[in-house]
């Protein structure tokens, strides 16, 4: 539910509560509405108000714990969920509390503790949804991969139609390079639209575009109005370079969906692949009228203007103004950044899985930590985050330009982290060119860098900006490059294409990255 759609119902609930502060039904409904509209901070405030009114309201405690986890506050979530355990509650509610406790602990990488809570939850309510998936994730963090596979298979045996279980199971098989079993679970399951789409997603990733297209077609035959299946089929058509058919499919979707920015951005990319930047620009401008800060439409407009040799791209993207590097001071307690990074690098190595990358990640030839890394109890990371926050504040304060600029105009007094993670690349590893559609400001902090990056001619391991993730006619696709140096933080607009150059070196390239979104003040 969008915020606009939820607004009248939220206002009605608040009016009922103002008239009767003890109206529990209205308070419960308000929490649900705020959560569904993505207003998580307000939702958790309402949960706390409900708990103050009714300290024994176990449902409010459970909702509060889940909201705090979603707000990337797992330490606080654990504290509140432990209080919830003291409330009288039936076994299913207790099981839900233990499951959330396990998730809060998993986000802190206390995976053995999480497994204990999952065992308690299972004893209280063996039918609890997704319990096996949570357990399998904790086992993977503990590098007990064979046990995780068994757990996923148990989940699939219990519910063979569960698309999440199939997706996570096959993602793990992919990361372990278990080719003999990869995707076979789909062939043994009912051919529901969700499962057909799940298999087709993996087929697209493996560049098996014709098979993926046929599979999406089967899903659409069973569910003709499935927009996600159409979009998957469009990706298959793009992979086969059947751009006219992709454009036609998207055109029909836009007739049905109107000014949906995510569909408009897809149509603009296909127009760029058709070498029609004017149509792409027109589409993106249309999308931005509906959603002025849509990152995919912004990058599409930037690329269209570049193909047209339109100087407005420089004003929009600001490759020299909006890409900035900060060489951070050593965090408190360390005499040098070299000493700090050496300790941080050793710590991060323990958090990284010893598999290959996840299917949906931008890196190739490396790993990325699961879950968020800021604010979850990692002492060294939290010390670094304080230095990073200073740089982000400096970056935001330095933004200048037209207040109508879609990037600059989002300035606010404070900010939130949308996500945070660590990446580690080995020899020949790199990041494919990509953007961060949910961010405002994106980043890369360098913890450890291979010596190959010192070569200013080959620029191995360097971060590059402006080169798109698909083939279009550009005489100068890379607009700027920055050398990675341990202790250096690079900040840039989230809508900007960025990737890295592969490197030849036995040493690993370890980074921390995050996305920032503005938090408007009162």
C-alpha positions in Angstrom: 0.0 0.0 0.0 1.4 3.4 -1.0 1.5 6.3 1.6 -1.1 8.2 -0.5 -3.5 5.2 -0.5 -3.0 4.7 3.2 -3.4 8.4 4.3 -7.2 8.5 4.6 -7.3 5.3 6.7 -4.4 6.4 8.9 -6.2 9.8 9.5 -9.4 8.0 10.4 -7.6 5.8 12.9 -5.9 8.7 14.5 -9.3 10.5 14.8 -10.8 7.4 16.6 -7.8 7.3 19.0 -8.1 11.0 19.8 -11.7 10.5 20.7 -11.0 7.3 22.7 -7.3 6.7 23.6 -8.2 3.2 24.9 -9.5 2.1 21.5 -7.3 -1.0 21.0 -8.8 -2.0 17.7 -8.0 1.4 16.2 -4.5 1.4 17.6 -3.8 -2.1 16.2 -5.1 -1.1 12.8 -3.0 2.1 12.9 0.2 0.1 13.5 -0.7 -2.3 10.6 -1.5 0.6 8.2 1.7 2.5 9.1 3.8 -0.6 8.6 2.2 -1.5 5.3 2.8 2.1 4.1 6.5 1.9 4.9 6.3 4.4 7.8 8.2 2.1 10.1 9.4 4.8 12.6 5.8 5.9 13.2 4.6 2.4 13.4 7.1 1.5 16.2 6.2 4.6 18.1 2.5 3.6 18.0 3.5 0.1 19.2 5.2 1.6 22.2 2.2 3.7 22.9 0.0 0.6 22.7 2.3 -1.3 25.1 2.3 1.7 27.5 -1.5 1.4 27.5 -1.6 -2.4 27.7 1.8 -3.9 28.9 0.4 -7.4 28.5 -0.5 -7.0 24.8 1.8 -9.7 23.3 0.8 -8.8 19.7 2.1 -5.3 20.2 5.4 -6.6 21.6 5.8 -9.0 18.6 5.0 -6.2 16.1 7.5 -3.9 17.9 10.2 -6.5 17.6 9.6 -7.1 13.9 9.6 -3.3 13.2 12.9 -2.8 15.1 14.5 -5.5 13.1 13.2 -3.9 9.9 14.6 -0.6 11.1 18.1 -2.2 11.4 18.0 -2.1 15.2 18.5 -5.7 16.1 20.1 -5.0 19.5 17.1 -3.0 20.6 14.7 -5.6 19.0 16.3 -8.3 21.1 15.9 -6.3 24.3 12.2 -5.7 23.6 11.5 -9.3 22.6 13.0 -10.6 25.8 10.5 -8.4 27.6 7.8 -9.9 25.4 8.7 -13.4 26.7 7.5 -12.4 30.2 3.9 -11.8 28.8 1.4 -14.6 29.2 0.8 -15.9 25.7 -0.3 -19.2 23.9 2.4 -21.4 22.4 2.1 -20.0 18.8 2.7 -16.4 20.1 5.7 -17.6 22.1 7.0 -19.4 19.0 6.7 -16.1 17.0 8.7 -14.3 19.7 11.5 -16.9 19.6 11.6 -16.8 15.8 12.0 -13.0 15.9 14.6 -13.3 18.7 16.5 -15.6 16.4 16.3 -13.2 13.5 17.5 -10.3 15.8 20.5 -12.4 16.9 21.2 -13.5 13.3 21.4 -9.9 12.3 24.1 -9.5 15.0 25.8 -12.6 13.6 25.1 -14.6 16.8 24.0 -17.5 14.7 24.4 -20.2 17.3 22.1 -18.3 19.7 19.6 -17.9 16.8 19.6 -21.6 16.2 18.7 -22.2 19.9 15.7 -19.9 19.5 14.6 -21.5 16.3 14.7 -24.9 18.1 12.5 -23.4 20.9 10.1 -22.0 18.3 9.8 -25.3 16.6 9.0 -27.1 19.8 6.2 -24.6 20.5 4.8 -24.5 17.0 6.3 -26.9 14.3 4.0 -25.4 11.6 5.4 -21.9 11.9 5.9 -20.5 8.4 9.4 -20.0 7.1 11.0 -21.4 10.3 13.2 -23.8 8.2 14.3 -20.9 6.0 15.4 -18.9 9.0 17.3 -21.9 10.4 19.0 -22.5 7.0 20.2 -18.9 6.9 21.8 -19.3 10.3 23.4 -22.5 9.4 24.9 -20.9 6.3 26.4 -18.1 8.4 28.0 -20.8 10.5 29.3 -22.4 7.2 27.3 -25.5 7.9 26.2 -25.7 4.3 25.2 -29.4 4.1 22.9 -29.0 7.0 21.4 -25.9 5.4 20.7 -27.9 2.3 19.0 -30.6 4.3 16.9 -28.0 6.1 15.8 -26.4 2.8 14.9 -29.9 1.5 12.7 -30.5 4.6 11.0 -27.2 3.9 10.3 -28.2 0.3 9.0 -31.6 1.3 6.6 -29.9 3.7 5.5 -27.3 1.2 6.6 -28.0 -2.4 4.7 -24.9 -3.6 6.7 -22.4 -1.5 8.5 -20.0 -3.9 10.8 -18.6 -1.2 12.1 -22.0 -0.2 12.9 -22.9 -3.8 14.6 -19.5 -4.4 16.8 -19.7 -1.3 17.6 -23.4 -1.9 18.7 -22.9 -5.5 20.6 -19.7 -4.6 22.7 -21.7 -2.1 23.2 -24.5 -4.7 24.5 -21.8 -7.1 26.8 -20.3 -4.5 28.2 -23.8 -3.7 28.5 -24.6 -7.5 26.4 -27.7 -7.0 25.4 -27.9 -10.7 23.9 -31.4 -10.6 21.1 -30.3 -8.2 20.7 -26.7 -9.4 17.1 -25.9 -10.4 15.9 -29.5 -10.2 13.6 -28.7 -7.3 11.5 -26.7 -9.7 11.1 -29.7 -12.0 9.8 -31.8 -9.1 7.3 -29.2 -7.9 3.9 -28.2 -9.2 4.1 -25.9 -12.2 2.5 -22.9 -10.5 3.1 -19.4 -12.0 5.2 -18.4 -9.0 7.5 -21.4 -9.3 7.7 -21.1 -13.1 8.8 -17.5 -12.6 11.3 -18.5 -9.9 13.0 -20.9 -12.3 12.9 -18.5 -15.2 14.7 -15.9 -13.0 17.6 -18.2 -12.5 17.6 -19.2 -16.2 17.9 -15.5 -17.2 20.8 -15.1 -14.8 22.5 -18.1 -16.5 22.0 -16.4 -19.9 19.7 -19.3 -20.9 17.3 -16.7 -22.3 15.3 -18.9 -24.7 14.5 -21.3 -21.9 13.7 -18.5 -19.6 11.4 -16.9 -22.2 9.5 -20.1 -22.7 9.1 -20.6 -19.0 7.8 -17.1 -18.5 5.4 -17.8 -21.3 4.1 -20.9 -19.5 3.6 -18.8 -16.4 1.7 -16.2 -18.4 -0.5 -18.8 -20.0 -1.6 -19.8 -16.5 -1.8 -16.2 -15.2 -2.2 -13.8 -18.1 -2.3 -10.6 -16.0 1.0 -11.3 -14.2 3.1 -8.1 -14.6 6.2 -9.6 -13.1 6.1 -12.5 -15.6 5.9 -10.0 -18.4 8.9 -8.1 -17.1 10.8 -11.3 -16.8 10.0 -12.2 -20.4 11.1 -8.7 -21.4 14.5 -9.4 -19.8 14.7 -12.6 -21.8 13.9 -10.8 -25.0 16.6 -8.2 -24.2 19.1 -11.0 -23.6 18.2 -12.4 -27.1 18.5 -8.9 -28.5 14.8 -9.0 -29.6 14.4 -5.4 -28.7 11.3 -4.6 -30.8 9.4 -7.4 -29.1 10.5 -6.2 -25.7 9.4 -2.7 -26.5 6.0 -3.9 -27.7 5.4 -5.9 -24.5 6.3 -2.9 -22.3 4.1 -0.6 -24.4 1.1 -2.9 -23.6 2.0 -2.8 -19.9 2.2 0.9 -19.9 -1.2 1.2 -21.5 -2.5 -0.8 -18.5 -0.4 0.7 -15.8 -0.2 4.3 -16.8 2.7 6.3 -15.4 4.3 3.6 -13.3 8.0 4.8 -13.1 9.6 1.4 -12.9 7.8 0.3 -16.1 8.7 3.6 -17.8 12.4 3.1 -16.9 12.4 -0.4 -18.4 10.8 1.0 -21.6 13.4 3.7 -21.7 16.3 1.2 -21.4 14.8 -0.8 -24.3 14.6 2.5 -26.4 18.3 3.1 -25.7 19.1 -0.4 -26.9 17.1 0.4 -30.0 19.4 3.4 -30.4 16.4 5.8 -29.9 17.6 8.2 -27.2 15.0 10.8 -27.9 12.2 8.4 -27.1 14.1 7.2 -24.0 14.4 10.8 -22.8 10.7 11.5 -23.4 9.8 8.3 -21.4 12.1 9.2 -18.5 10.8 12.8 -18.4 7.3 11.3 -18.2 8.4 9.0 -15.3 10.0 11.8 -13.4 6.9 13.9 -13.6 5.2 11.1 -11.7 8.2 10.4 -9.4 10.8 13.2 -9.4 13.4 11.2 -7.6 13.1 7.8 -9.3 16.7 6.7 -9.7 16.1 4.5 -12.7 14.4 7.3 -14.7 17.2 9.7 -13.7 20.0 7.4 -15.0 17.9 6.7 -18.1 17.6 10.4 -18.8 21.3 10.9 -18.1 22.2 8.2 -20.6 19.8 9.5 -23.2 21.2 13.0 -23.0 24.8 11.6 -23.3 23.8 9.7 -26.5 22.3 13.0 -27.8 25.5 15.0 -26.8 23.2 17.1 -24.7 25.1 19.2 -22.2 22.3 18.9 -19.6 23.8 15.5 -18.6 26.7 17.2 -17.0 24.4 19.4 -15.0 22.4 16.4 -13.9 25.2 13.9 -13.1 27.9 16.3 -12.0 30.7 13.7 -12.5 33.2 16.2 -11.0 30.9 17.9 -8.4 28.9 15.0 -7.0 31.6 12.2 -6.9 33.8 13.0 -3.9 36.6 11.1 -2.1 37.4 11.4 1.6 40.5 10.0 3.2 39.2 9.3 6.7 41.0 9.8 10.0 41.7 6.7 12.2 38.8 5.9 14.5 39.0 6.6 18.2 41.4 4.2 19.9 43.7 3.7 16.9 46.9 5.6 16.1 46.7 5.0 12.4 44.2 4.0 9.7 46.6 1.3 8.6 46.4 -0.4 12.0 42.6 0.0 12.2 42.1 -1.4 8.7 44.3 -4.4 9.4 42.2 -5.3 12.4 38.9 -4.5 10.5 40.0 -6.6 7.5 40.7 -9.6 9.7 37.3 -9.2 11.4 35.4 -8.9 8.2 37.0 -12.0 6.8 35.2 -14.0 9.5 31.8 -12.5 8.4 32.2 -13.4 4.7 30.9 -16.7 3.5 33.4 -19.1 1.8 31.1 -19.5 -1.2 30.7 -17.6 -4.4 28.4 -14.5 -4.6 24.7 -14.5 -4.4 22.8 -14.6 -7.7 21.3 -11.1 -7.3 24.5 -9.2 -6.4 26.6 -7.0 -8.6 30.0 -8.6 -7.8 31.6 -11.4 -9.7 34.4 -13.5 -8.2 33.8 -12.6 -4.6 31.5 -12.5 -1.7 29.2 -10.1 0.1 28.1 -10.2 3.7 24.4 -11.1 4.4 22.2 -8.6 6.2 23.1 -5.1 7.4 26.5 -4.4 8.9 26.0 -0.9 10.5 24.3 -0.6 13.9 24.1 -4.3 14.7 26.8 -4.6 17.4 30.0 -4.9 15.3 32.4 -2.8 17.4 35.0 -2.0 14.8 32.4 -1.3 12.1 30.5 1.0 14.5 33.7 2.9 15.2 34.3 3.3 11.5 30.6 4.3 11.0 31.2 7.4 13.2 34.0 8.6 10.9 31.8 7.8 7.8 28.9 9.8 9.3 31.1 12.8 9.6 32.1 12.5 5.9 28.5 12.0 4.8 27.4 15.1 6.7 30.3 17.1 5.1 29.2 15.8 1.6 25.6 16.8 2.2 26.6 20.2 3.5 28.7 20.7 0.3 25.8 20.0 -2.1 25.2 23.2 -4.1 23.1 24.1 -7.1 19.6 24.6 -8.3 17.0 23.6 -5.6 15.1 22.0 -8.5 17.9 19.6 -9.1 16.6 16.0 -8.5 19.7 15.1 -6.5 20.5 18.3 -4.6 16.9 19.1 -3.7 16.7 16.0 -1.5 19.1 17.6 1.1 17.9 17.2 4.6 19.2 17.9 8.1 19.8 14.2 8.8 20.0 10.9 7.0 19.4 7.2 7.3 21.3 4.2 6.1 19.1 2.3 3.6 21.5 -0.7 3.7 25.1 -1.5 4.6 27.4 -4.4 3.7 30.9 -5.6 3.0 32.2 -6.9 -0.3 35.3 -8.9 -0.9 36.8 -9.6 -4.4 39.5 -12.1 -5.2 41.8 -12.2 -8.3 39.9 -11.3 -11.5 36.9 -10.2 -9.4 34.9 -7.1 -10.2 31.5 -5.4 -9.9 29.4 -5.2 -13.0 28.1 -1.8 -13.8 24.9 -1.0 -11.8 23.0 1.6 -9.9 21.3 1.6 -6.5 17.6 2.3 -7.2 16.6 2.6 -3.5 19.3 5.0 -2.5 20.1 8.7 -2.7 23.8 8.7 -1.9 25.9 5.6 -2.4 29.4 4.8 -1.4 32.5 2.6 -1.2 35.0 2.5 1.7 38.2 0.7 1.1 39.5 -1.6 3.9 42.1 -3.6 2.0 43.3 -3.1 -1.6 45.6 -5.3 -3.7 49.0 -3.8 -4.8 47.8 -4.0 -8.4 45.6 -1.0 -7.8 48.7 1.2 -7.5 49.2 1.0 -11.3 47.8 4.2 -12.6 48.0 3.0 -16.2 46.0 -0.3 -16.0 43.8 1.0 -13.1 43.1 -2.5 -11.8 40.5 -2.6 -9.1 39.6 1.1 -9.6 36.0 2.2 -9.4 34.6 3.7 -12.6 31.6 5.9 -13.1 29.2 6.5 -16.1 29.7 3.3 -18.0 26.2 1.7 -18.4 25.4 -1.9 -17.7 24.3 -2.6 -21.3 25.6 -1.9 -24.7 24.8 1.5 -26.2 26.7 3.8 -28.6 28.9 6.0 -26.4 32.3 7.3 -27.5 33.4 8.0 -23.9 31.4 5.5 -21.7 33.6 6.0 -18.5 33.3 9.5 -17.3 35.5 9.3 -14.1 37.6 6.8 -12.2 38.9 6.9 -8.7 41.9 4.9 -7.3 41.0 2.7 -4.3 43.2 3.4 -1.2 42.8 1.9 2.2 41.0 4.4 4.4 39.4 6.2 1.5 35.6 6.7 1.2 34.0 7.5 -2.1 30.5 9.1 -2.1 28.3 9.6 -5.3 24.7 9.8 -6.4 22.9 6.5 -6.3 21.5 6.9 -9.8 25.0 7.0 -11.3 26.3 3.9 -13.2 29.3 2.5 -11.4 31.4 -0.7 -11.5 35.0 -1.8 -11.1 37.9 -2.9 -13.2 39.1 -6.6 -12.7 42.5 -7.0 -11.1 45.2 -9.6 -11.2 46.6 -10.1 -7.7 46.5 -12.8 -5.0 45.5 -10.2 -2.4 41.8 -9.5 -1.8 40.0 -6.3 -2.3 37.8 -5.7 0.8 35.2 -2.8 1.0 32.3 -1.6 3.0 29.4 0.1 1.2 26.1 1.6 2.1 23.2 3.6 0.7 21.9 6.8 2.4 18.5 8.3 2.1 17.5 11.7 3.5 15.5 12.0 6.8 13.6 15.3 6.7 13.6 17.2 9.9 10.6 18.5 11.8 
